[in-house]
Amino acid sequence: MREVQEMTFDFIVVGGGMAGICGAIAAARKGISTALIHNRPVLGGNASSEIRMHICGADHHMSVPNARETGVLEEILLENKRRNPEMVYPIFDAVLWEKVHFQENLTLYLNTHMTEVECQNMKITGIYAKQLTTEKTFHFIGTMFMDATGDGVLGAMAGAEFRVGREGRNQYGESLAPEQEDSFTMGSSLMFKARDMGHQVPFIKPFWANTYTEEQLKLRDHSNVSSGYWWIELGGGDQEIIRDGEEIRDELLKAVYGVWDHIKNGGDHGAGQMELDWVGFLPGKRESRRLIGDYVLTEKDCLEGTKFKDAIAYGGWPMDIHTVEGFLNETDNPTVWNQVNGIYSIPYRCLYSCNVENLFLGGRAISCSHVAFSSTRVMGTCAVAGQAAGTAAALAVKKAILPREVLSSIEELQQNLLKDDCYIPYVKNQDADDRARTAVVTASHWLEGCEPEQVINGVARTVGDETNCWRALIKDKPILELKLSEPLWIEELQITLDSNLSREITPSIDDTVLARQEFQPPSELIDRYEIDILLEGKIIEHQELRSMGQRLQRISLGCIRGDTVRVKAVSTYGSENAGIFEVRIY
């Protein structure tokens, strides 16, 4: 019998989807030792090359302006835009691996499946996991844990309260809930990608594939034959998403090849030259367990935008409730898009277990009703909530407190998240260490409505009619200047650039989604810029910099005494205007 390797960490994240990635990176960057344990060979979960779903979020495919999620997710997606402009999925896998593998204080365990959870006095003390590629067995001992498994596996094994299925309408007063509670969940989908070969390509239908008619598919748009289709969805009714996962996968394969046979051989769909290039073998799950926290987000919160004092993230995707039994239900629309009112806040109380005292909740298993979950489940929302949970975990470890007790430090958590370029509705920068907040801000040029003083107004994105941004024509080589009230020792500048949060940058296999994207970093981003630190009118420090395609710029200065900071925009990635949302001075 092989020896068990014992590993100890401050924070252990199980599940390497977008929520787990963002949570683990956030915690590690706050200085606590972190492990990310993932049972697949690649990171990203539903966004990985194994499944290839969009990273959707509050912007709802560019239909809600200035709503794209920022923070660690934005950093990852912008890096992908710079390094992988043609959106090749295995390259995106490598971008994710690089971000995690080379992150200080973070240790990654791929192909590592959790097998056992140890608990004592309603706290998790450790987990056992088997690394399938090396046959190693690990015993992970931790202070804080995060369930980012998607299925709520860690929580369920630890005895955390959870819910499967739909609440009855009266439980939370939800008009979109069924009259009576039931165990139905949304189903899983299997995706495919096709390519144009430039000549006629036949398709021989496998004997095991299903057969579909145009009448059967009349409610399911299949006009785009380059990739598809989220509506090839099964499970959640008679077949349970977790218990019957292998059988669901088999039936999904029959459906995918049956749909492709219909496209190729069932009439003129313009697919004569198209050939299947890839078909997934790992279904993308939508819903299984939902873990219960101190607060359960509901339909009312999503529709009315409840203002929570402990808000730490936001959502905005519609309450996208899929029909029961998915593709088996040929008479109903595959989903109903119940629009929310702009964006809504997610409270911190949704991000920790109500009964397992050291368990954070991440991804689609956070504490929501079925109806609210139909909005929060998308990966952009999961990512920013995951970053909030990871940041809270670091705070809890450093203060030696439990996740619930972080509520007493909620303002500190919120300010930490804002500093890391997360957005929280109605919460502004009030960081006492940011000396830019009291500076006098001027500029050589600016556009109307984009005055220079907006870079210290506390909001680092456009919200409604408020631009919250300094903009000027790049041809003027505009200069922004922040004059401090007295000379200070300056260690770091933080500059938040305009990366056009109204444009979609998600990885995708859908040609129509990629066609509305830029195959480069966003044009609006400043590419080259210069900074000067001055003391009594004399330049003490001068740096010529490139943004490297990133929105958040952190410039370490060591320790320089100065009373003025100047930023000069030199070039963008294509836009006529240069834009800066925020400048911080530390």
Disulfide bonds with the S-S distance in Angstrom:
none
